Amino acid sequence: MLKCLCTGENMELISSFVTKKQYDQIKKYIDGVCVSYSSFSAYSASSLNKEEIEEIAKEKKVFVNLNALLHQCDLERFSLLIDELYLIPNVFFIVSDLGAVNILKKKGLSTRTVYQSETMITNYLDAKEYEEDNLYGLGISSEITILDASKIISSITNSFYLGYGYRPMYRSYRKIISLWKKEKGLSFENKNMFLKEETRNDLYPVIENEYESVVFRGGVINTIKEIDKIKDCKILFLSALFIDEEKYIEVVKTFKNVLLNNITKEEGNKIISSLDIKEDNSFMYEDSIYEVE
């Protein structure tokens, strides 16, 4: 856990990573890592086996990303997976499904659970509903303005927020890529895929796996120049998914230096902007408005 000299408050900086080499280069800047395990991850930058998780847990908190949306038939298998891991000290669980939250609560693991619903927690009253659950972390939506997020974060003690990375914009049980391939008579491996609209130039990363299809925005969210507005955040998450490994290392290093007041947020933003990673900070400054065309 790092001490944010700019705020006087404790904030945990956690990060995903793509390779062991990348982890070795960022571990000095972070308090924990986010990884997937054998199953129940809709998307993740990397997947580790039990032995690898145990090894990293000796020096860092390990947040196991089990963010798939569950079916009724998944519940028993999900419960057994938790049994495989919960005895490892320093292991926590990130879930997006309330069914998963309930299973973890029944096992007495609320204080090691992060409920990251991605878009559900959008106001103070939503957040307060989960206070009695005593969760380790509660994910605040990144599809509301930074000012609205700040109000929620300052009102609770266990906020989890995406500080940098690609945000999902669409999730579905439907296998949208497989259905499209079947319709068009196409055959290719479901790796490094992007969607492109006919009338726009943006490329949207897309993942399809056994659990669901996930489409991401065409650029990363970058909160570094607004870091003072989320100073009370308990867990700030940086995501390595889809980002060049070397550039991402610089991102993590820069966030750490800003949080420690080694550099200003303006200097940090200049460094990250120089990496030429496309950003999409929509929602940060304007409320969502849907207009009929």
Beta strands, then each sheet from edge to edge (+ up, - down):
strand 1: 2-4
strand 2: 9-15
strand 3: 32-35
strand 4: 61-66
strand 5: 91-95
strand 6: 113-115
strand 7: 137-139
strand 8: 159-172
strand 9: 193-196
strand 10: 203-208
strand 11: 213-222
strand 12: 235-238
sheet 1: 1+ 2- 3- 4- 5- 6- 7- 8- 11+ 10- 9+
sheet 2: 1+ 2- 12-
end
